[in-house]
Amino acid sequence: MQTRPLGRTGIEVSRLCLGTMTFGEQNSEADAHEQLDRAVAFGINFIDTAEMYPVPPKAETQGLTERHIGTWLKQRGSRDDVIIASKASGPGLDHIRGGPRLTRDHLRHAIDDSLKRLQTDYIDLYQLHWPDRNTNFFGKLGYVHKEDEDATPLEETLFALKELVEAGKIRAIGLSNDTPWGVMKSLELADRLGLPRVASIQNPYNLLNRSFEVGLAEIAQREDVGLLAYSPLGFGVLSGKYLNGAKPPKGRLTLFERFKRYTSPEAEAATQAYVDLAHQHELDPAQMALAFVNSRSFLTSNIIGATTMEQLETNLESESVKLDDEVLDAIDAIHHRMPNPCP
């Protein structure tokens, strides 16, 4: 398993990261432990979670994902062998603390609750799940500027995170679902005020959404704030299993109709082209899609997720898949014909 540096922290993380947002919803505690055991045995040392998980977020299941990871950590006694990343929720989920914010008070409560569920004394990478300001994320287009009268100032958030670092509760900080302005402003404040430096940014990146390449990729390289790529298979769409109206009974898009980001007619046409390309070169479509993400120089880690062990094995095997120039050129040709159908 290849490893890559996590920003300028000195921490090395595996190129594949195990995503866990299905733990507690589609996966039981036993399923979660089985996945974690297999991932670590394969060479993964990086596990990503969040206080709001599992997804879709609900009051009755909130926090179960971290709890399942916590019982695994306690049973295996393997805390020092893995890098745990979690996230504090931004505004919008009233069932978490009455509506989470990225204030000092909310972050102190959020980290303590996560540490308790995870049964650990520290989190290696603590991320801001989405911004506490008016901006575009989760695929929103058409930015309209509004004064951030109710936003939590970034300075307050970063000072709060500094306190948590100094208390030994977190080792490094990261952003998620953020913009080029958000990254550069955070870095500027860190440099000017002696605050923790952002080590990574967790944003969507896949064959159907390469928008990270515009602006953020350059920042990732020049500022050592690498991408933690989520949805590298577009909720499983790029495996091809939903093509032609197929609805596999246990598929996320079958079970949860709210996930429509990768299901437009334009996305289906692009997906068909990528699946056809994979078959032409005797590649598994999912592995080709993951291998493409793995090949990006601005990538720190590719967050894979699975609801079955069979899916997990397929995803793990992408680590050894290297796409030749012919396949990469063909991928770019499809992208130029049908660029980013799912922003």
N, C-alpha and C positions, 0 to 999 in steps of 0.2 A: 504494500500500500504506500503510495506516495504521500509525503507530508509537505505542508507549506506553512510559512510563517504567518502568525496571526498579527498583522500590522507590525508594530515595532515593540511588541510586548515581550518577545523572547519565547513565546509559547508556540509550539509546533502542533498543527492539527492535521488530521488525515484529510486527503483530498475528497473523500466521501464522508458525509456527516449523516447520522441517522436522525431523520425527522420523526417526530412522535405524536403529531396532532390527532392521530386516530386512536391513541391509547385512552380507553375509558368510554369510547363511543363504538367504533367498529371493532376494536380489539380489547379483549379482556385483560385482566392483570396477568394471567398466565401467558396469554399471547404476547404481551409486552415483554415479559421476562425472556421468553423464547427468542424474540427478535433481538433484544439487547445482547443476549448471550452469543447469538450467531454473528452479529455485527462485530462485536469485540474480538471474537475468535478469528474473524476474517482480517482484522487489522484496523478497524475503525476505532479511533479514540475520542471522537467528537460526537456529542449528543445534543440535539437542540430541542427545546421545549418552550413553554410560555405559561404565565399565570392564567390566561384565559382558556387554555386548552382543556378538553378536546374541542374540535371544530366539527359541526357548527356549535358556536358558543351558547350555552344554556346555564341558567342558575343551578339546576339540579346536578349538573356534571362538572361545573367549573372546578378546576384544580385536580381532577382525577388523574390527568396525565402526569403531573409532577408527583402525585402520590404513588403511582405505579413505578415510576423511576426510583422514588425514594425507598420503596420496599425492596427493589432489586439491589440498590446500593447497599442496604443494610444486610441483606442475605448473602451477597457475594463478597462484601468487604473489599470492594475494588475501587473506592473513591479516588485514590491517588493515581489510578491507571487511566482515568478518563477525564476529558475536558467537558464540563457541563455548561451549556449556554441556556439562559432563560430570558424572558422579556417582561417588562412592565407595560401594562395596557395604557393606551392613550384614551382620550374622551370617547364616550359613546355607548358604554356597556353599563347600564344602571345597576345590574346585579352584582357588580364588583365595586365594593366600597361606596355604593350609592352613585357611582359615576366616576371612574378613575381619571386622575389628572397626573401630570408629571411634575407635581410640586414636591417640596421637601417632605411634607407630612405624608403624602400619598406614597412616595417612593420608600420611605422608612417602613411603612406598614407593608407595602408590597414585597420588599425583600425579606422581611421577617417571616411573612406568611409562606413565601416560596421556600425559604430555608427549612422551615418546619415540615412542609410537605415532602421536600426532597431528602430530609433527614441528613443534612450536611451542615457544616459550619460556614461554607463559602460557595459562591458561584464563580466560575472562571470568567465567563463573559456575560455581562448583564446589558441587555439591549432595550432601547426604547421602541416598543412595537410599532407605533406610528406617531407622527408629530402631534404636539399639543398647540397647533396653530392652523390658520386657514391656508391650506395648500392642497395640491392634488396627490392622491395616493389611491391604492386599490383599483387602478385602471381608470380613474376619473380623467376626463378630458375637458378642454375649454376652461383653462384657468381664468378666474375673475378675481381680481385683487380686492380684498376687504381689510379694513383695519382690524388688527388682532386685539380688540379691547379686552377679551376674556382669556387670551392665551397666556400660558405660563411662560415667562421669559426663559430663553435658553440658559442664561446665566444662572438662574435659580436652579434649574434642573442639573446643570453641570456641577454647581457647588454642592448640591445634595449628593450627587454621585461621588464627588471627591470625599465627602464625609464617610460614605460607605466603603470606599477603597481604604481610607485611613483606619477604619474600624476592622478591616480584614474580612469584610463580608463579600466583597467582590474583588477580582483581580484586574479586570479590564472592562471597558465599556464599548458598546456598539450601537449603531442606528439600524432602523428597519423601515421599509416603505417610505424612504425619504428622498429628497431631491438634491441636485448639485448645490443649490444655495444652502440647504440644511447642513450638508457635509462641510462645506467650506466655512460657513459661519461658526460651526462647532469647533473646527480646527483653529480658526482665528481667535476665538475666545479662550481656547485651551492655551495657545501660545502666549497670549497677552496677559492672561490672569493666572497662569500656573495651574490650570485645571486638567483633569484627565483627558488624554488624547483618544479620540475615536479610533478603534482598531479595525473595524469592519462595518460593512453595510449589508443588511439582508434584504434583498429586493427580488422580485420575480425575474427569471431569465430562462428562456427556452426558445425553441425554433419558431414558435408563434409570437414571441414577444422578445425582441432583441433591443428594446428601447434603452436598456442600460448602456449600450454602446455609444449613445449620443450624450456626451458630457460626463456621465459618471465613470465610464471606463477609463478615461484619461486621469480623472481624479484618483481612482483606485490605484493606478500605476504610479503616478507622480508623488502621491501623498501616502502611499502604503496603507490604504484603506480598502482592502480587498473585498470582493463580492462573496457573500454567502448566498448562493443561488437557491431560491425556493421555487416550487412548482416547475422543476426542470422537465416534467412530462405533461405539464398543463392539466393537472388533476387526472392524469392517466390517458388523456385524449391522444397523445402522441404515440401511445402503444398501438393505436388503430382499433381498439376494442369497441369503440362507439360508432365506427363508420357505418354508413348505410342504415341509420336508424336503430342500430343494435343497442339493446339495453341489458347488459349482463346483470343478473339479479343482485349481486353484491357490490356492484360498482358504485362509487361515490355519486356520480352524476345520475344514476338511477335512483338511489336512495334519497338524495337531497337535491331537489330541483332548484334551490337557490343558487347553486354554483353554475352560472351561465357564461362565465368570462371566456371560456374556450369552446363555446358551442355554436357560434354564429355560422351561417352558410359559408362565409369567407374563410373562417377557421377550418371548417370541414374540408373545403377544397384544398387548402394548403396542407392539411394533415394527410389527405389522400396522396398528394404529390410526394411528401416526405416518406410515407409508408411504401409507396411504389418504388422510390429510390432505394430504400433499404432492401427490399426484396430483390431488386435488380443486382445488388452487390452481395446477396446472400447474408445480409445482416438482420438481426432482430431489430424491429423498428424502435422499441424502447431503448435498447442498448445503443443504437446509433444516436438517438436524441440525447442520451446521457453522455455519451462519449464526446459529442460536440461541445457540450457545456464543460466537460472535463478538460478540453483542449484549450480553453481560453486563458490567455496569459494574465488577465486581470482577476481570475478566479482564485479565491482562497479555499473554499470548500463547496461542494455540490450536495445539497440536502435531499437525500433520497427518502422516500416513505413507502410503506407497503401495508396492505391489509392481510396478505397471506404470506406464508414462508416461500411459496413458489415465486411470488412477485419479488420478494426480497432477494432471493438467489439470483434472479435475472438482473436486478439492479446492481447487485454486488459485482457480478461478472463484467459490468461495463468498465470497471477499473482497468481491465487488461485489453480493452478494445481501443485500437488506434486507427483513426480514420485517415485514409491516404488522401493525397491532393485531389485525385479525381472526384472522390466523394465530397470533400470540402468545397470544391469548385461547384459541384452540382447543387449542394445545399445553398450556396450563395446565389446561384442562378434562380432557384425557386424563390428565395427571399426577395430578390430584385423584382420578380414578377408579382409576388404577393407579400409585400413587406408588412410585418407587424399587424396581422389581422386582429390581434388581441392585446391592446396596450395595457 
